[in-house]
Amino acid sequence: MADKPFSDRVKNLGYVPTPTVEGEWTVDKVLSAGSDGPELTAGTESPVPFFHLLERLKTTKREGWRRFGVERGESIADHMFRMSIITLLTPPSLAARLDLPRCTKMCLIHDMAESLVGDITPVDGVPKAEKSRRETETVSFISESLLGNVYGGVPGKELQEIWQEYEDGETLEARYVHDVDKMELLLQMFEYEKRSRGEANLSEFVYVSTKIELPEVKAWAAELLAERARFWKGQGGEVRGVKGSVAVGPKAQQDEYYSRKK
């Protein structure tokens, strides 16, 4: 007897779309929309509800790639994991000036709000202030409601402090992690282009390289873009770069999206 075919529900367990809500976005509305996953019980002394929340970072895809036809691309957790590993390979000249364990934590925390907010990209039409409001509300829910009573609330407070430090973008650690965030995106961009054998045109994302600040990360990006240029030349096509690769509208949106608070 042939095995019973798996249902679409089972086949798609690894992907959970971010719930949509009507009217003003709130954490309560997202939680009420549900995803058939475990309940995120607030106010307990156990970290298990928080552990369940983290699963949403594994099942939520990075939306920027989906606009270019990459339906089974990386998740938010995938992105943050490679970022954290990158910090372990920080050049000694920069590492000596950094609190590297804090940088690694920041990589693992900086997009945590997307577990409920979803991955809002520069071209989604959500104003930066509104994106910030949603993410701030989510981080407050995580640190105060899910983790407020866990181990005296200490882990929740640290999580919120590190997330806010990244958002403010003022410390060297935060500036470095912002650069690593962009570097990880550039790596993924080229890897998708190469795996598609040149079919995927992701040149719009090259513009992100112009927003990298620290010389050590600029050197990584330059090496990667040189590798990318060799690939496109080998394909017999034009090397797609920053000039002319981003339309005026998306460019302005990216400029706003990647601007840091001063």
N, C-alpha and C positions, 0 to 999 in steps of 0.2 A: 504494500500500500504506500502510495507516494506521501511524502510529508505534506502537511497542510501548509499552504503558502502564508507567509506573514502578512498581517494587515498593514495598511499604510500607517496606522497609529504606531505599531511596533517599529516599522522601518524608519520612522522619523523621530524616535525618542531622543536622538542626539541633537535635535534642533527644536528650540522653543521660541516662537516669535514673541517679541515684546508686546504686552497687552496695550491696546489703544483705549483711551478714555475720552469721554465727552466733556466739554467745558474745560475749566481750569484744571491743570494737571496736579494731582496730589498723590502721595504715597498710598494713602488709604484707598483711593480709587484703583490704583494698580493692583494692590493686594486683593481687593474685592473682585477684580476681573479674573484673578486666579489663573493657574496654569496646570491644574490637576496634580501639582507636586505637593510635598509635605507642607503642612501649615507652618508659617513663620511666627511661632508663639513668642510674644514680647514679654519682658519683665521677669523671665526665669533666671535662675542662677546657673543654668547649663548653657554651654556654648553650642550645643547641637543645632538649635534653630539657625544660628549664624552659619554653621557648616552647610546646612541645607541651602541657605541663600547663595553661598559661593558656587553651588552647582549651576546657577543661572549664568554665571560668567563663562562656564564651559559650553552651555547650550545656546548662547547668544552670539550670533555672527557679527563680525566687523562689517558694517554696512557699506563702506566706501567701495569695496571690491564688487559687491553685488550689483552696483550700478553699471559695471562693465562686464556683466555676465558670469562672474565667478560665484556660482550659487553655493558651492560646498567649500568655501574659503575658511580662513582662520576664525577662531572664536576670540572673544575678548581675553579669556584666560590664556590662550596660546600666545597672544601678543605680549601680555604682561610677563609670562614665564620667560620668553626669550630676552625681554628687557632685563629681567633680574639676573639672568646668566651673563649678559653683556657686562653688567657692572662688576662681575668677578674678574673680568679681563681688562679692567681700567688701566691705562698706561701708568707706570710708576710715577712719572712726573706730575700727573694729576691726582693719583691716588693719595699721595702724601699730603694733599691739601684738603682731602675729603673725609667725612665720616661715612665710610663705605657701607657698613651694615645698615645705616639709615637710608642710604641710597637704594639698597636692595629692597628694604621694606617699602620705600616710596614707590618703587616700580610695581610691587605687588598690590599696592593700595590705590594708586592714583586713578584708576578707572573703575574702582569698586562700585561707585554709584550707578554705573551702567547696568548693574545687575537688575535694577528696577527701571531706570530711566531709558535704557537701551543705548545704542551707539548712534549719537546724533552727529552727522557729518556737516562740514561747512556749507554744503549746498542744499540742506534739508529745509531751509527757510525758518528755522527756529532761532530767534535773536540770541546773541551770546548771553545777555542778562537773564533771559528766561531759562536757557540751558543751565546757567550757574545756579539759578533758584531751585530748579528741580534736583540738581546734584547735591546742593547744600542740604535740602530737605531730606534727601535719601541718606546722606552720611550722618545726619543728626538722628534719623531713625535707627540706623545701624549701631551707632555708638551709644545712644541713650536708651533706646527701647530694646534692642536685641542684646546688647552687651553691657548695659548700664548696671546690671546686678551680677555680672560675671566677674569673679575674682576681685570684688570690690570696685568694679568699674574701671580698673586701671587699663586693661587692653583697649577698651572702647575709647578712652580719653587719648591714648597714644595714637590710635588709628585716626581719630579726628584731627589731632595736631599735625600729623605727618601729611594727611590729605590737604589740609589748609596751607601748609608750607609749600606744597607743590603748586596749589592754585595761585598763591601769592607770587611765586616764582622769583623770590628775592635772594635766597641763600644760594651759595655755590652748589650745594647738593641739589636743590630744586632746578637750577639752571642746567646742571648736568643731566638730570633725569629727563627734563624736557628735550634735550638734545638726543638722548638715547631713544626716547619715544619716536622721534623723527627718523633716526637711523634705522630702527627696527622696521618702520614703515617702508623705507627705501629698500631694505633687504628683501622684504616680502614682495614689493613691486617687481623687482628684477627677477626674483625666483618664479613668480607667476608668468612673466613675459617669456622667460627662457623655457619653462615647462610647456608653454603653449606653442613653442617653436615660432614665436613671432606673431602669432595670430592675435594675441591680446595686446592692445595698445593702451598702456597705462602711463603714458608720458605726462599726463596731468599731474601726477604725484611727484615728478622730478622737482617741481617748484619748491617742495618742502625743504630741499637741500639748502636753499638760500636763507632759510630761517635758523639754521644751526649756528650757534655762537662760539662754542669753545674750540680752540684750534685742534685739540686731540680728536674730537669727534668730526671736525671738518676733514681731517686727514683720512679717517675711515671712509667718510662719504665720498671723497675724491677717488679713493682706490676702488670703491664699489662702482662709481659712475664710469670710471675708465674701463672696468671689466664689462660693464653694460655696453659701452661704446664699441668695444671689440666684438661683442656678440652681434650687435645690429649691423656692423660692417660685414661680418661673416654671413649674415643673412642677405646681403646684397641690397639692403634698404638704407634709408636715411637714418642717421643717429638722432633719435628724438630727444630733445633736451628742453631747457627752460624757455629759450626764446621761441615764442609762437606756440608753445605747447599748452598754454592755459588761456582761455578766453577771458575777456575783461571782467565779466560777472563773477565766475568762479575764482579769479585771482583776488578780487576784492573780498570775497567771502573767506578765502584762505588767509588773507592778510589779517582780517579781524579775528578769525578763529585761533590763529597761532600767536597773536599778540599777547604778551604777558602783562599782568597787573604791575604797575609801578608803585 
